[in-house]
Amino acid sequence: MLPEEEKFLTPDILQASAMIGTRDDLIERLAVLATADLDQVMILPNFDTRFDVLERVAADIIPNV
C-alpha cells in the first residue's frame, strides 16, 4: 500500500473486506458465514508468511468451524 492510500483504509473498510481478528473472532465469523451456506474461503497471506499462516489456519481455525 502506498502511504497516500493509507487514509482510505479505515477500520470499517477493513472489517467489510477482510477477516481480521483473534482466533475466536475468525471462528465466530466463519461459523456465521457457514450458516449462510458459505463453503469456500480464499486466504491470501503475505508471501513471506504464507506457509505459517496456512498452517495456523489449518490447525487453529478450520477444525473449530
Order of alpha helices (4+ residues) and beta strands (2+ residues): alpha-alpha-alpha
